[in-house]
């Protein structure tokens, strides 16, 4: 997984994999949704961003309950400020 130097130097790793069919199939999206639902901190969300392709996270995030989606949005804002 290659990262731009600016992200690497800040210790921020974001998965650069393409979201292939395997990532976007129902079973994978359900699993990623479950991971997002279980997420309880910005640090855990950062870990998930390292593991799953961006598009797969985006697709799964639509299925997350509204309150958790608000938490995730807040954590994303925090993480993006660190960049």
C-alpha positions in Angstrom: 0.0 0.0 0.0 1.7 3.2 -1.2 1.1 6.4 0.6 1.9 10.0 -0.3 5.0 11.1 1.6 3.0 13.8 3.5 0.6 11.2 4.9 3.4 8.7 5.8 5.4 11.4 7.6 2.4 12.1 9.8 1.8 8.4 10.5 -1.5 8.4 8.7 -2.0 5.4 6.4 -5.0 5.1 4.2 -5.6 2.0 2.1 -4.8 2.5 -1.5 -6.4 -0.7 -2.8 -9.0 -0.5 -5.5 -12.4 -1.5 -4.4 -12.8 -4.7 -6.6 -15.9 -6.8 -6.8 -14.8 -8.8 -3.8 -14.7 -5.7 -1.7 -18.1 -4.5 -2.9 -20.0 -7.8 -2.7 -22.8 -8.0 -0.2 -20.9 -10.1 2.3 -17.9 -7.8 2.3 -20.1 -4.7 2.7 -22.0 -6.3 5.5 -18.8 -7.1 7.3 -17.4 -3.6 6.8 -20.7 -2.1 8.0 -20.4 -4.3 11.1 -16.9 -3.0 11.7 -18.1 0.6 11.3 -21.0 -0.1 13.8 -18.5 -1.5 16.3 -16.1 1.4 15.9 -15.8 3.4 19.1 -13.0 5.9 18.5 -11.2 8.0 16.0 -8.2 5.7 16.4 -10.3 2.6 15.6 -11.7 4.4 12.5 -8.1 5.2 11.4 -7.3 1.5 11.7 -10.3 0.7 9.5 -9.2 3.2 6.9 -5.8 1.4 6.7 -7.6 -2.0 6.1 -10.5 -1.3 3.8 -10.5 0.5 0.4 -12.0 4.0 0.5 -14.9 3.2 -1.8 -15.9 0.1 0.2 -16.0 2.1 3.4 -18.1 4.7 1.6 -20.6 2.2 0.4 -20.8 0.5 3.8 -21.1 3.8 5.7 -24.5 4.4 4.1 -25.8 1.3 5.9 -24.6 2.4 9.3 -27.2 3.7 11.8 -27.6 7.4 11.9 -26.2 8.1 15.3 -23.0 6.1 14.5 -22.7 7.8 11.2 -22.7 11.1 13.0 -19.9 9.8 15.3 -17.9 8.6 12.3 -18.3 12.0 10.5 -16.9 13.7 13.6 -14.0 11.3 13.8 -13.3 11.7 10.1 -13.2 15.5 10.6 -10.7 15.0 13.5 -8.5 12.6 11.5 -8.6 14.9 8.4 -7.5 17.9 10.5 -4.4 15.8 11.4 -3.3 15.6 7.7 
